[in-house]
Amino acid sequence: MSIGDVIAELGRDSGFMANVTAWETLPARAGQLVELPEALHPALRGALQRRGIPQLYSHQAEAVTSALEGRPSIAVVTPTASGKTLCYMLPVLQALLNDAEATALFLFPTKALAHDQLAEIGDWIGASAGFDSAGADGPAGAGFLAAYDGDTPAAQRRPIRQNARAVLSNPDMLHAGVLPYHGDWARFLAGLRYVIIDEMHSYRGVFGSHVANVMRRLRRVAGHYGSHPQFLLTSATIANPQQLAESLSEHPVKVIDNNGAPQGRKHIVLYAPPLYDPIQGLRRSSVLESQELAVRFLKGGLQTIVFGRARLTVELLLSYIREGLQGSDRSGEEEENAVHISPSAVRGYRGGYLPLERRQIESGLRNGSVRGVVATNALELGIDIGQLEAAVICGYPGTIAAAWQQWGRVGRTTGESVAVLVATAGALDQYVVNNPRYLLRRSPERALANADNLMLLVDQMRCAAFELPFAEGDRFGRSPFTGEVLELLAEEKSVQQFGNRFLWRGEGYPSRQFGLRSVGGEPVVVQAGSSDRAPASGAGSRQRFT
């Protein structure tokens, strides 16, 4: 069956349509193509031609041209699958081709996304003949290009520090594994031309505020070695891209949001499971409804992704979908037209899987051997997972931006696609599906980060003082509280003033004392009375409660 047949069959199903609260069809849109920028290196022009890309989308050309002109910061804010990777990859590769000492740092919010991009950038390096003389050897660059994160074997880390010119990492590793040891990275930092921050919309709240301070530390250490990198940022659609980009880079930012990529016809369906007890307001399980829809799409021949909000939901859905593929409650004619899918062709994807297993699933989605995947929001970001045609979202993901991100995982070409949001019985989910304008017409939420939150700033300035001394009058990025925090650190004897310089005198590595994803501190143990139950524990502030 074609996707058009599956969608038409869905529309004719009166039982299904009785519970649909909204069905919106986004029309197909042609792409806006422009000529390659004149300043682009001949080797990169050749690589584009060999990969069948004689022209760029308008937003890609604008981003590349602006970066090559030397603008301090650029933020590309376009939907999923609009080709944002080329917006930063072409300027970076050009800098590496033109200057044998130039380096670039790519930051991704997850290791999975970094490794996905490692393969993509490696392919481009292999296709660009000019890198033969720039030190690259083979698709992965043989040390020229490398991922540096918690999965990197210890034996490979020193060669990467000594030889790599393009490093893919994440803010957590930069915070704890690179900046505290910046002396080992002197060559790399001295040549740092570009810092790429992908999926910028992920850096909000506590995590984003921490990352903004890590960027302050990076600029400070890079400046110590004589480099002042450009920042290239990419993001899905958010309400305040300029504000967020400027809080991360602390430079004036040019925002490019005129999406020139084509889009296929997309059907967005909001679905409220039926009531089985109207008096008590009890509805059929969203998990079971999502399972039935996923099986329907898979048997219709559509490569399908199902999103669950929790790991347990993912495992339940995976089990139910595999069971559904083995049986059938369809009519004889429908079953005869159905595509027979092996249950093993549907895989789960969530945190906790081994890196090799995740890579195999991603590869299977790209080559088509994996026909369905059930995932948490681990696959919400821009990992290349092929040409998916159908998405089922089990439960509202919590924000408008996240919903559009998940819908954007399908229809990544000009082909038709369908995405269904199956609401849970919760009040928020029911409000969203019964007020479709809230989800389909409102702007996505703002992504906010506050680098000057004192709870976070004090921790980050401890790290900065460990990395390099402060002098009187120095500012930590644009923070107006630098002097006051240094006085506090001197009072607690983390730093000591010698003349006009503040030198680190604390114990150990301060970056090891907290993570970036929480307002961390020492563990807190809570135990009530003389209960025999095991005490609860968690991270908390430095004040200890019992």
N, C-alpha and C positions, 0 to 999 in steps of 0.2 A: 504493500500500500504506500502511496505517496503521502507526504505530510498534509497536502490539501485534502486528501480522502479522509485522513484521521481527524482533521479539524471539522470537516463537514459532518462526519459521523457523530462527533461530540455535540455539534449543534442540533442534530436531529434527535438526540437522546433526551426525551422529556423528563426522565428522572433526574438526569444531571442538570439540565437547564432550570429545573424548579428551584435549585439551590444556588444558582449563579446570581450574585448581586450586581455584577458589572462585567461587561465584556467589551473591551476597547481594542480596536485594531489600529496600530500605528502604521501609516502608509510607508511604502518603500521610498527611498530617497537616493537619488543619483549622487555620486561622489563629485567633488570639485578638484580637478587635477590641474597642476601647474608644472612648468618646466623646472628642471633641477637648478638649484642656485648656481650662479656662475662661479662663485668662489670655491665650489666643492672640488676636492682633490680628484685628479683623474683616476686614481686607483679605486676610489669609492664610486665614481661614476661607472667604472667597469664592473664593479661588484653588483651594483644595482641592475645594470643591464643583464648580467648573467643570471640574476635571480628574477628576471622578468618584470622589473620595476623601472620603466623608462621615464616615469613622471612621479611626483610626490603629491599627496593630498595638500590642500592649501594650508592647513594648520601645520603640517610637517615642514613645508618649505619656509613658512614664516618663522618657526622655531629655530630651524637650522641657520637661517640667515641672521637672525638676532643673536644667536650664540656665537657665530663666527665674527660678528661685528664687535664682540667683547662686552655685551651687556652683563652687569654683575650677577643678576638673577633673572631667570625666566621660569614661569610656571605654565605648564600646558594642562588645561582642564577640559577634557573631552570624555565622552562615554567610553565604556569598556569596548575593546576590540576596534578602536579607532586608529591604531598604529602609533601609539605614543612612544614605543621603544625606539623607533627611528629618529624621533625628535631629539633624543639625547645621544644616541649611539653614533650618529654621523659626525657631530661636532667633536666628540671624544676621540673617535678613530682618526679624524683629521689632525687633531693636536698630536696624537701619538705618532702619526706618520711624519709630521713636519718637524718634530723636536724629539731627538733620541733620548732626552732626559725627562720628557714630560710623563706624568703619571695621572691616574684617575681613580677615584674611589666611588663605588656604586653601593648605595645603602638601600636595603629592602627590609620591610617589617618582619619577614619570615625567612627561614633558611630554605624552605621549599621554593619560594619565589626566586631567591638568589640562584639556586642551582638550575632552575628552569632557564633563567636569563644567561647563566654561564654557557649553556649549550648554544643558545641563540647567538650570543656575541661571538662565541668561538667559531660558529659557522660563518659569520660575516668576516672575521679575521682570515679564515681559510679562503674565502672568496675574493679577498682583496690582495692582489699580487704584490702591492707595495710593502706588505709586512714581511716579505721574505728578507728584505734588507734591514728591517727594523728589529729583528731578533725573534720574530715569531717562527714557530716550527710546528706545522700541523694544525688541525682544527682547534685544539685547546691552547695553542700558543706555547706549550712546553715550559711553563713558568712565567711566560709573558702575561698570561691571563690566569687568574686563580680565584677560587672561593676561599675565604678565611673566616671560619666560624667554629662553633663547638664541635662540628663533625670532622674538622680537618685533622688528619693524623699528625701526631707530634713530630714525626720525622720529616714532614713536608713543610712545617711552619718556618723554619729558618731559611730554606731556599726561597720561599715566597717573599719573606721580608727582604732578602738580598736581591732578588731578581725581578719580581713581578712589577709590571707597569700598569696593569688594570686589575684592581682587587674588588671582589664582590663580597660584601659582608652585611651585617645588621647593626643597629645602634647599640645593642647589648654588648656585642663583641668589641665594638669601637670603644665603648665605655670602660670595659673591664680588661680587654685583651690587647688593645693597641695603644691608646693614649698613655696609660701608666708606664709603658715601655717604649716611649717615643724615640729614645736613643737608638733602639734597634731598627727603627723605621726612618732614620734620618735621610737616607737617599730618597725614599719614596715621598716623604713629606716635603723635601726641598723642591721636588719637581711637580708638586700637586697643582694641576691646572683646573680640574673639574671635580666637583662633588655632586653626585647624582642622588636625589632623594625621590625614590619611586613610591607610589601609593601614598602621597602626602596626606590624604584625608585620614589615614590611620593614626596620625600623630596628633591626637587630641586628648584633652583631659590630663590626668597625671602623667601618662606615658608621653604625650606630646610636650608637656612642660619640661620633663626630664630631657627629652631629645633636644629641645631648643637649647638647653644648657650644655649638652654634649657638643652641639654645633659651636657654641661659644668656646668651649675648650679646644675643639679641633682648629678653629680659626686662630686661636691664640698660639697653639703649638706650631701650626703651619707657618704663621708669621715669624716665629722664632727661627725657623729655618729658611726664611726669605720668600715664602710663597703666599700668594693671595688668590685662592681659587675662585672660579665662577661656580655658582650654584644653579643647577638645572633640576627643576622639580616637576613631577607629574601627579595628577590627581583625577579621580572620578569627580563627577559634578557635586559641588558643595556650595553653600550660600555665600561663603566669605573666603574665596581662594586667595585673594591678595593679602588679606589680614593674616591668614595662617602662614602663607609663604614668607611674608616679611618677618613674622615672629620666629621662624626657623632660620632664615638666612641673615636677618638683620641688615639687608640691603634693599634698595628700591627694586621692586619686582615688576616685570612686564608680564601680564597675564594674557595668554593666548587661549581663547575659548570658542573660536569660530570653527566648529567641527566640519572638516571637509570630506570625511570618510563616507562611503555609501552605507546604506542600511536596508536590509531586507524587510519585507512585511512581517510585522510581529503582532501576535494576539496576546493581550494581557487579560487574564480571567481571574476574578475574585469569587471565591466559593465558600459558602457557609454550610458545613455539614448539617444534615436534617435533624430536627428535634425528634426524639423518640419518647420524651415525656414533657409535653408542653407546660404542664402545671409546675413542675420543678425546674423547667428550663434546661433539661439534660439533652445533650446532643451526641450524635454518633462520633466516635473517636476520629480525630483528625489524622492519626497515624494510619488507621484502616482506610480512610478515604484517600489519603496520599498513596498508600500501597496500591489500591485499585486503579488509580489514575496512572501511576508509573507502569504497572503491568500492561495497562491498555496501550500506552505509548510504545512500550518496548515491543509488544506483539504487533503493533502497527509498523514496526521497522524503524522507529525514531530512536536515535542515540539520545539518552535521557540522563539528566542529573536531578537528584532529589536532595534537598537541603533539610537537615534537622537541626533543631536549636541546641541539642545536647548530645553527648556521646552515647548515652543510653538509647535515645530516640533513634540515632543512626543505626545502632546495632539491631534494634527491633525492626526498623524498616527494612534493613538488609535481609534479615531472616524471613520476614513476611513476603517481600518481593520475590525472593528465590522460591518460596513455597508456591506463590501465585503463578510463577512461570511453569511450574510442574503440573498444575491442575488447570482446569478451565470450567467456567460457568457460562461460556458463550454459546450461541446457537451454532448448528452445524455449519452453515454457510460462513458465518463470521470466523469460526475456528479454521475453516479451510483456507480462508484468505490471510490468516494470521501468520506472522513470521515466527518460526520456532527458535527461541533463544535459550541457550544453555544457562542454567542458574549460575554457573561459574563465570559467565561473561558479565555478571553484575558484581561490582566490588564496593567495599566500604573505603572511606578515606577520612581520617581524622587524626588528631594529635595522639601520639602513642605508638603509631606504626613506625617501623624501622625505615630509615632514609631510603635504603635500596628498594623496599616494598613500595614506598610512595612513588619513586622514580618509575618503577615498572607499571604502576597504575596509570600514571600520567602518559607514559609512552603508549600503553594500550589504548587510551582514549584518543590519542593522536592518530594511531594507525588503524583504529576501528575494531581491534580485537576485543576491547572492553566496550560493551554496548550500553551499559548503565553504571552509574556511580552514585552512592549515597554518602553524603559528606556533611560535615559541620561547616562553619564559615571558613575553615582552612582552605577551601577552594573558591572562596568568594573573591579573592584578589586575582591579579592578572596572570596567573599561571596559564601557559598555553596548553589547553586540553582539547584541541581539535574543533570539529565542526558540530557541536551539539545542536540538536533541533528542538528539544523539549525540556522544560524545567518544571519541577513540582516543589513548591516551598511549603513545608509542613510547619505552619505557625509563623505569624508575623515576626520578622527578625529584629524588631525593636526600633528601627529608624527608617525613614523614607529613603535615605541614601543607601542603606544596606539592602533594602528591597530592590532598588533599581540595579545595584551591583549584581545581585543574584540573578535577576532577570536578564542582565546583560551577558551572562555566561552562555546564553544560547543565541543563535542567529548572528554569529560572528562574521558572516559573509553576506552576500546579497540574497541568500535563500530565505524562505519563509520559516517562521519559528513560532512556538507557543509556550507561554509561561503561565502557570496556575498557582495562585496563593490560596492554600487551604487553611482556613482560620481554625484555631482551637476554640474551646468553649469559653476562654477567658474574656473578661470585659473589654480589654484593649483590642484584642483581635476582632471581636464582634463589632466594636465601634468602627474599626478601620474598614472592614468589608461592607458594612452597612452605610458608610459615609465615604463612598469611593473618591469623591473630590479631594478628600484629605490626602489620599495617597497619590492620586493621578494628576492633580492640578497644583498642589502646593510645592514650593521650592524645597529642596532638601535642607536638612538642618545645618546650622553653623558648626564648624569645627574650631573649638577654642583651646588655646594653650596659654599658660601664664608662667613664663620662665622666671619671673620675679617673686613667685610664691616662696615665702621665707622658709617654710618647711623643707622645700626642695633645694632652694638656692644655697643654704648653708652646707648641705651635703655635697653639692656640686662644687662649691668653692673650696672645700677641703681637698677634693680631687685635683682641682686646678692648682692649688698651692703645692700639692705633692709633685705635680708635673713640672711646674716652673715657679720661681719666686715671684711675688708681687712687689712692685715698687710703690711708694707713696704717690698718690694721684692716678695710679692705674685704674682702669675700669674693666670690669668683667663683662665683655660685650657692651650692651647698652644699659646694664643694670644701674639704677640710681643708688643702690644699697651696698655697693662694693666696699666703701670705707667702713660702714657700720658692721658688716659681716666680718671683715678682717679684724676689727676690734674685738668682736665676739670670739673669733677663733684664737686670738691672742690671749684673751681671758681664760679660755678653757685649755690653753697651752697646746693647741694643735699647731699653731705657728708661733714664731718668736721674731721680734723686730730687732734687726741689726742695722743701725743707721737708718736709711730710708727704705730698707728692704724687709719684706716679711718672708721668712724661710720656714719650710716645713720642719716640725719637730715631733709630730705625732708618731704613733706606733703603726707599723704595718701599712698595707695598701688600703686607703679609704674607699676605693672603688669596689672593693670586695665586701664592704659592709652593708650595701644596699643594692637593690635592683632598680630597673627603670620603670617597671610596670605597676608599682605600688608606692604609697607613702610608707616606705619600709622602716625598719629599725630592728631592734632585738625581738626575739620571739616572746610572746605573752602566753603564759599558762594560766588557765582559769579553772579552778576547782571549787565546787560549792560544798561546804560542810564536810561530813565524814563519808560522803558517797563512795561506794566501791567502783563507780563507773570511772573509766579512764578519763583523764582531764582533756578538755579541748585546748587546742593550741592554734596560734596563728601569728602573723606579723603585725606589729603595732608600733606605736610611737615609742620614743625612748623612755618615757615614764612607765615604770613597772607597776602593774596592778595585780593583786592576788585576791 
